[in-house]
């Protein structure tokens, strides 16, 4: 459990670092009209979390749909895997790595 939390947190930090160069705004969920919403369409639930960005002590609130949180988590895990693969590859070369 602790390893999973560490991997996700590390991956998220790596993704945040790489996305800082792009400076594209985070996707925001569509607003749900309260009185005008059609009763036949189900309301989508938004999940909000407080995220600490790299380079600041301030935490920001990020609200996404569960599918978006899953995508973010998967992207973070892929980023960590890629970093680990590169680290292993670099240590196999003579004269490189730690």
C-alpha atoms as a printed R data frame, in Angstrom:
   type eleno elety resid chain resno       x      y       z
1  ATOM     1    CA   UNK     A     1   0.000  0.000   0.000
2  ATOM     2    CA   UNK     A     2   2.732  2.440   0.975
3  ATOM     3    CA   UNK     A     3   4.703  1.569  -2.163
4  ATOM     4    CA   UNK     A     4   1.631  2.254  -4.309
5  ATOM     5    CA   UNK     A     5   1.110  5.630  -2.658
6  ATOM     6    CA   UNK     A     6   4.784  6.460  -3.166
7  ATOM     7    CA   UNK     A     7   4.691  5.390  -6.821
8  ATOM     8    CA   UNK     A     8   1.552  7.411  -7.532
9  ATOM     9    CA   UNK     A     9   2.894 10.469  -5.702
10 ATOM    10    CA   UNK     A    10   6.231 10.250  -7.485
11 ATOM    11    CA   UNK     A    11   4.553  9.757 -10.824
12 ATOM    12    CA   UNK     A    12   2.253 12.663 -10.227
13 ATOM    13    CA   UNK     A    13   5.219 14.854  -9.329
14 ATOM    14    CA   UNK     A    14   7.029 13.754 -12.480
15 ATOM    15    CA   UNK     A    15   3.955 14.463 -14.562
16 ATOM    16    CA   UNK     A    16   3.602 17.864 -12.910
17 ATOM    17    CA   UNK     A    17   7.203 18.701 -13.737
18 ATOM    18    CA   UNK     A    18   6.805 17.709 -17.348
19 ATOM    19    CA   UNK     A    19   3.506 19.535 -17.699
20 ATOM    20    CA   UNK     A    20   4.968 22.706 -16.200
21 ATOM    21    CA   UNK     A    21   6.773 23.347 -19.466
22 ATOM    22    CA   UNK     A    22   3.541 23.147 -21.414
23 ATOM    23    CA   UNK     A    23   1.624 25.391 -19.016
24 ATOM    24    CA   UNK     A    24  -1.642 24.138 -20.426
25 ATOM    25    CA   UNK     A    25  -4.542 24.615 -18.036
26 ATOM    26    CA   UNK     A    26  -5.902 21.525 -16.341
27 ATOM    27    CA   UNK     A    27  -9.099 20.147 -17.812
28 ATOM    28    CA   UNK     A    28 -12.097 21.447 -15.963
29 ATOM    29    CA   UNK     A    29 -15.331 19.540 -15.660
30 ATOM    30    CA   UNK     A    30 -18.428 20.855 -17.366
31 ATOM    31    CA   UNK     A    31 -20.757 22.718 -15.015
32 ATOM    32    CA   UNK     A    32 -23.932 20.874 -14.144
33 ATOM    33    CA   UNK     A    33 -27.067 22.952 -14.515
34 ATOM    34    CA   UNK     A    34 -29.100 22.427 -11.368
35 ATOM    35    CA   UNK     A    35 -32.627 23.573 -12.247
36 ATOM    36    CA   UNK     A    36 -32.499 23.075 -16.013
37 ATOM    37    CA   UNK     A    37 -30.917 19.611 -16.032
38 ATOM    38    CA   UNK     A    38 -32.923 16.937 -17.778
39 ATOM    39    CA   UNK     A    39 -34.086 14.313 -15.319
40 ATOM    40    CA   UNK     A    40 -33.357 11.553 -17.876
41 ATOM    41    CA   UNK     A    41 -29.637 12.324 -17.980
42 ATOM    42    CA   UNK     A    42 -27.672 11.146 -14.929
43 ATOM    43    CA   UNK     A    43 -25.569 13.721 -13.087
44 ATOM    44    CA   UNK     A    44 -21.856 13.077 -13.145
45 ATOM    45    CA   UNK     A    45 -20.068 13.230  -9.838
46 ATOM    46    CA   UNK     A    46 -16.960 15.385  -9.584
47 ATOM    47    CA   UNK     A    47 -14.174 14.398  -7.174
48 ATOM    48    CA   UNK     A    48 -12.065 17.221  -5.723
49 ATOM    49    CA   UNK     A    49  -8.626 16.762  -4.196
50 ATOM    50    CA   UNK     A    50  -6.017 19.140  -2.843
51 ATOM    51    CA   UNK     A    51  -2.810 18.867  -4.852
52 ATOM    52    CA   UNK     A    52   0.575 20.307  -3.963
53 ATOM    53    CA   UNK     A    53   2.408 21.532  -7.041
54 ATOM    54    CA   UNK     A    54   6.156 21.311  -7.364
55 ATOM    55    CA   UNK     A    55   7.922 24.535  -6.439
56 ATOM    56    CA   UNK     A    56   5.325 25.876  -4.033
57 ATOM    57    CA   UNK     A    57   4.009 25.144  -0.578
58 ATOM    58    CA   UNK     A    58   0.521 26.178  -1.565
59 ATOM    59    CA   UNK     A    59  -1.966 23.443  -2.285
60 ATOM    60    CA   UNK     A    60  -4.513 23.882  -5.021
61 ATOM    61    CA   UNK     A    61  -7.894 22.267  -5.345
62 ATOM    62    CA   UNK     A    62  -8.302 20.136  -8.451
63 ATOM    63    CA   UNK     A    63 -11.744 18.810  -9.363
64 ATOM    64    CA   UNK     A    64 -12.048 16.092 -12.013
65 ATOM    65    CA   UNK     A    65 -14.406 13.319 -12.980
66 ATOM    66    CA   UNK     A    66 -13.422  9.826 -11.774
67 ATOM    67    CA   UNK     A    67 -12.426  8.830 -15.322
68 ATOM    68    CA   UNK     A    68 -10.073 11.807 -15.479
69 ATOM    69    CA   UNK     A    69  -8.519 10.884 -12.109
70 ATOM    70    CA   UNK     A    70  -7.955  7.342 -13.435
71 ATOM    71    CA   UNK     A    71  -6.301  8.694 -16.578
72 ATOM    72    CA   UNK     A    72  -4.093 10.995 -14.505
73 ATOM    73    CA   UNK     A    73  -3.066  8.100 -12.275
74 ATOM    74    CA   UNK     A    74  -2.309  5.851 -15.261
75 ATOM    75    CA   UNK     A    75  -0.223  8.599 -16.895
76 ATOM    76    CA   UNK     A    76   1.680  9.102 -13.651
77 ATOM    77    CA   UNK     A    77   2.433  5.389 -13.361
78 ATOM    78    CA   UNK     A    78   3.637  5.317 -16.971
79 ATOM    79    CA   UNK     A    79   5.914  8.285 -16.259
80 ATOM    80    CA   UNK     A    80   7.443  6.514 -13.252
81 ATOM    81    CA   UNK     A    81   7.926  3.327 -15.272
82 ATOM    82    CA   UNK     A    82   9.668  5.295 -18.022
83 ATOM    83    CA   UNK     A    83  11.944  7.032 -15.504
84 ATOM    84    CA   UNK     A    84  12.820  3.695 -13.908
85 ATOM    85    CA   UNK     A    85  13.515  2.090 -17.290
86 ATOM    86    CA   UNK     A    86  15.834  4.945 -18.209
87 ATOM    87    CA   UNK     A    87  17.638  4.670 -14.859
88 ATOM    88    CA   UNK     A    88  18.191  0.933 -15.335
89 ATOM    89    CA   UNK     A    89  19.329  1.453 -18.911
90 ATOM    90    CA   UNK     A    90  21.824  4.162 -17.902
91 ATOM    91    CA   UNK     A    91  23.373  2.080 -15.099
92 ATOM    92    CA   UNK     A    92  24.088 -0.824 -17.479
93 ATOM    93    CA   UNK     A    93  26.485  1.298 -19.527
94 ATOM    94    CA   UNK     A    94  30.145  1.322 -18.464
95 ATOM    95    CA   UNK     A    95  31.189  4.666 -17.054
96 ATOM    96    CA   UNK     A    96  27.622  5.853 -16.488
97 ATOM    97    CA   UNK     A    97  25.187  5.650 -13.624
98 ATOM    98    CA   UNK     A    98  25.693  5.215  -9.945
